[in-house]
Amino acid sequence: MDGVAARPVVGLFGAFDTGELGEVVLRRVLEAELAWRRPDIAIAALAPFGAERPIPGDEGRLAHPLPPPSRTYPYELDALIITGDVLDDARSWAARYPAGAPIADRDIASLALTGMRGGRDPASSVVWFAVAASSGDTDLSGLSGRDVWARDEITQERLGGTAVQSGDPVLLAGRVFPAEVLRRRADLLRLSGAVPAGRRLVVEVTSGFSGSPVNERLADALAAALRADAKLSVVVLTMDPTGQPLTGASLNVQGLAAERVHHLPIWAGLDDIAATMSRSAAVVATSPAGAHLAASLGASVSMADAGQRHRVDASIPVVEGDMPDAIQAMLAGAHPVAIDKAVETLDGALTELAERLPRHASVQQNAIGLDPVGSALAILQQRLVDERSALQAELSRLQAELDHLRASPEHRIARPIREGYQRWQRRRT
């Protein structure tokens, strides 16, 4: 066995194939941090479908799929790290994938909640790091006495016992986005017309945001901010582009100010979102992932949804009172959020995690590479996804231009004239 084959193989399992970019950036951070602390190990990202169902958000870095336990396709791992918003039952897991996806056959809920899959251990050592539940009614008794780091305080309280809090590794995302890369990406977004030039306020929305109570309050506050500053623009984006294509309905600002509300196209990737946030005057987030990503990039950020207070770091302010005044204060001060304490906690937890990982391979053969035929198929699938993404982006651009035209004063003035001319023409004929 050569030196490469003798390296311990550590699996990193998470919801990396759902299209949720918060889980994608979590994977990037953990891979970078563990590789820096333990260059002697090989890290293999795992997801329920992975390369079998490539999505635009995976950035071409396909995760290894977990086939049904009944198939003789065992992964030979020395250790497994389970991470992210994975502490959910089978119904919640199924809701994160398109209808008809055979997620129930993968036994993923059992793996996330007990560390076992198909009645067997996936590795000799299983650790839960920075985990959380997307719903509050999942039974977490199977994790009693296990080695668990919670992503947030509420998850730690629900786990109880020996569970400790690691914090959200997304707060370290600034380390995986070099400043020069973000600068160049921001310049490219401006040249392509995806992001307006000048001062901008970034608003991160989530799936179903258009129907939430905070939507109307936020839209009114943005309209007030745009009226107060003629040079300010608003850029609306989402951390779940596959779950909610952005249209004008996601954030409806009325009047002349609507002309300065732009929507980041759904083809924008994680680097594009990071570049948009990093050079903004302020960021208003509605999800923990968006708030923590903005904080990691040194942006002035506030959380607009008070219902997510328990999921965000305590240093990030939550807007509860007068939203227009809160946004004006953010724009006037533009001070980055102080996350030093959270970063210190995360560094300590990651260092301890790295020390617990095995230093010698315990299996005879660490064959976790993708099958060549499967890899070729994944490449073809990825090309189809890219073509679909390009078409969706073009449709999104045309819809945005149409919404912009409808909101313009020229359209409002010309419409009655055009309709009157059409009625006159019909009367003549």
Secondary structure by P-SEA (a helix, b strand, c coil): cccccccbbbbbbcccccccaaaaaaaaaaaaaaaaacccbbbbbbccccccccccccccccccccccccccccccccbbbbbccccccaaaaaaaccccccccccaaaaaaccccccccccccbbbbcbbbbcccccccccccccbbbbccaaaaaaacccccccccccccccccccaaaaaaaaaaaaaaccccccbbbbbbbccccccccaaaaaaaaaaaaaaacccbbbbbbbcccccccccccccccccccccccccccccccaaaaaaaaaaccbbbbccaaaaaaaaaaccccccccccccccccccbbbbcccaaaaaaaaaaccccccaaaaaaaaaaaaaaaaaacccccccccccccccaaaaaaaaaaaaaaaaaaaaaaaaaaaaaaaaaaaacaaaaaaaaaaaaaaaaaaaac
